[in-house]
């Protein structure tokens, strides 16, 4: 199964080699790596052109704009999304392929993110939250509701195109699932589809400040461009 992997990037010259190297280590010939530069001011564009299969520039600022732009340019029937400062665990690509192969009516598969952090207690809290969200989403799929994690999921391109991609709000994965639900799209959570996330933004802004913004956006949509606790992307 051919997969287009979309990585939005804003000033990620230091992190891009790591994420792309982890993807290349899977030795899959059925993968297209797409980096979408979102107005970087460092050497992100130059680094991406050396390492990725395709590189595009998205002038509209924001991670949802960059992801949607990459999806439009993807040529494969499955598109997957990762953050530039993350790293996949071994077998990530294979887990996507196997899940879709075993579930022919499936539209979406999503995995779990493990936060890196040198502080044991902080890492424990962050990853406890990750597992809570993962198992909550797993229960949601059992109830027939689509569920996904925005920076670690794969979706059939025709389904993503049909719903119009991401909405431009914070907690964009939640708003995407609402559109998928209208299509009765089937999703599955796969615990073996692991990605390691950077905790740098949470370290910078504070865990509870970030959670507060996410919660508020669930109740009152916050445009992604107003997410000042995040980097510019």
C-alpha positions in Angstrom: 0.0 0.0 0.0 1.4 3.4 -1.0 1.5 6.1 1.6 2.2 9.8 1.4 3.6 11.1 4.7 3.0 14.8 5.3 5.3 16.8 7.6 4.6 20.5 8.1 7.6 22.5 9.2 8.3 25.9 10.6 12.0 26.5 11.6 12.7 22.8 11.9 16.2 22.6 10.3 17.5 20.7 13.4 14.7 18.3 13.7 13.9 17.4 10.1 16.9 15.1 9.6 15.8 13.0 12.6 12.2 12.4 11.6 13.1 11.7 8.0 15.9 9.4 9.0 13.5 7.4 11.2 11.1 7.1 8.2 13.9 6.0 5.8 15.0 3.4 8.3 11.8 1.6 7.7 13.1 0.7 4.2 9.7 1.0 2.6 9.7 1.7 -1.2 6.0 2.5 -1.0 6.4 5.8 0.8 6.4 9.4 -0.4 7.8 11.9 2.2 6.4 15.4 1.8 7.6 18.4 3.8 5.5 21.5 3.7 7.6 24.6 4.7 5.4 27.1 6.4 7.4 30.4 6.0 10.5 29.3 7.9 13.2 31.9 8.5 16.0 29.4 9.0 17.4 26.7 6.7 14.3 24.4 6.9 13.6 24.6 3.2 17.2 23.8 2.2 17.4 20.8 4.6 14.0 19.5 3.4 15.0 19.7 -0.3 18.0 17.5 0.5 16.1 14.8 2.5 12.4 14.7 1.4 10.9 13.3 -1.7 8.8 16.4 -2.3 9.0 19.9 -0.7 6.3 22.6 -1.0 5.9 26.0 0.5 2.6 27.0 2.1 2.2 30.8 2.5 -0.9 30.7 4.6 0.5 30.5 8.2 -0.7 27.6 10.4 -0.3 23.9 10.9 -3.7 23.1 9.5 -3.1 25.1 6.4 0.3 23.3 5.9 -1.2 19.9 6.4 -4.1 20.5 4.0 -1.7 21.9 1.4 0.5 18.7 1.7 -2.6 16.5 1.4 -3.6 18.2 -1.9 -0.1 17.5 -3.3 0.0 13.9 -2.2 -0.1 11.3 -5.0 -0.9 8.2 -3.0 -4.2 6.8 -1.8 -3.2 6.8 1.9 -1.9 10.0 3.5 -0.3 10.2 6.9 0.6 13.1 9.2 3.5 13.6 11.5 5.1 16.6 13.3 8.6 17.7 12.3 9.9 17.4 15.8 8.7 13.8 16.3 10.2 10.4 15.6 8.5 7.2 14.6 9.0 4.0 16.4 10.1 1.0 14.3 7.3 -0.7 12.3 5.2 2.5 12.2 4.7 2.3 8.4 4.0 -1.4 8.5 1.4 -1.0 11.2 -0.5 1.4 8.9 -0.4 -1.0 6.0 -1.4 -4.0 8.1 -4.3 -2.2 9.7 -5.8 -1.1 6.4 -5.2 -4.5 4.9 -7.0 -6.2 7.7 -9.9 -3.7 7.8 -11.1 -3.1 4.2 -13.9 -0.7 5.3 -11.6 1.4 7.4 -11.0 5.1 6.6 -8.6 6.1 9.4 -6.0 4.6 11.7 -4.3 6.5 14.5 -1.6 5.6 17.0 -0.2 6.8 20.3 2.4 9.5 21.1 5.1 9.0 23.7 6.5 12.3 25.0 10.3 12.6 25.5 11.4 14.5 28.6 14.6 14.2 30.7 12.5 14.7 33.9 11.0 11.4 35.0 8.0 12.9 36.8 7.1 15.3 33.9 7.5 12.4 31.4 5.2 10.3 33.6 2.5 13.0 33.7 2.7 13.7 30.0 2.5 10.1 29.0 -0.3 9.3 31.4 -2.3 12.0 29.6 -1.3 10.4 26.3 -2.5 7.0 27.3 -5.8 8.4 28.7 -6.5 10.1 25.4 -5.5 7.0 23.4 -7.8 4.7 25.4 -10.6 7.2 25.4 -10.3 7.3 21.6 -10.2 3.6 21.5 -13.5 3.4 23.4 -15.0 6.0 21.0 -14.2 3.8 18.0 -16.0 0.9 19.7 -19.0 3.1 20.1 -18.9 3.9 16.4 -17.4 7.4 16.6 -14.3 8.3 14.6 -11.2 9.1 16.6 -7.7 10.2 15.8 -4.6 12.0 17.0 -3.7 14.8 14.5 0.1 14.3 14.6 0.0 10.5 14.3 -2.6 9.1 11.9 -3.2 7.9 8.4 -6.4 8.3 6.3 -7.6 7.4 2.9 -7.0 10.4 0.7 -10.5 10.3 -0.9 -12.1 10.5 2.5 -9.8 13.4 3.6 -10.6 15.2 0.4 -14.4 14.5 0.7 -14.6 16.1 4.2 -12.4 19.1 3.1 -9.4 18.4 5.3 -8.7 20.1 8.6 -10.7 23.0 10.0 -8.5 25.9 11.1 -9.1 25.7 14.8 -7.1 24.5 17.8 -7.8 20.8 18.6 -8.1 20.3 14.9 -8.2 16.5 15.2 -11.5 16.8 17.2 -13.1 19.0 14.6 -11.9 16.6 11.8 -13.6 13.7 13.6 -16.9 15.6 13.6 -16.8 15.8 9.8 -15.8 12.2 9.5 -18.7 11.2 11.7 -21.1 12.7 9.2 -19.7 10.3 6.6 -20.0 7.3 9.0 -16.3 6.9 8.5 -14.7 4.0 10.4 -11.5 4.5 12.4 -9.3 2.4 14.5 -6.6 3.1 17.2 -3.4 1.0 17.0 -1.2 1.0 20.1 1.7 -0.4 18.0 1.7 2.7 15.8 3.9 4.7 18.1 5.5 8.1 17.7 7.8 10.0 20.1 6.8 13.6 20.5 8.9 16.5 21.6 7.8 18.2 24.8 9.6 21.5 24.0 6.4 23.5 23.5 4.8 22.2 26.7 8.1 22.9 28.6 8.1 26.4 27.2 4.5 27.4 28.0 3.6 25.1 30.8 1.4 22.0 30.7 -1.7 23.5 32.2 -1.6 26.6 30.0 -1.6 24.3 26.9 -4.3 22.1 28.3 -6.4 25.2 29.1 -6.2 26.4 25.5 -7.2 22.9 24.2 -10.2 22.8 26.5 -11.4 26.3 25.7 -11.2 25.5 22.0 -13.4 22.4 22.5 -16.0 24.8 24.0 -15.4 27.8 21.9 -13.5 27.4 18.6 -10.1 29.2 18.7 -8.7 29.9 15.3 -5.3 28.2 14.9 -3.7 31.5 14.0 -4.5 32.8 17.5 -2.8 29.9 19.3 0.0 32.1 20.7 1.3 29.3 23.1 2.5 27.4 20.0 5.3 28.2 17.7 4.3 30.2 14.6 3.2 27.1 12.8 
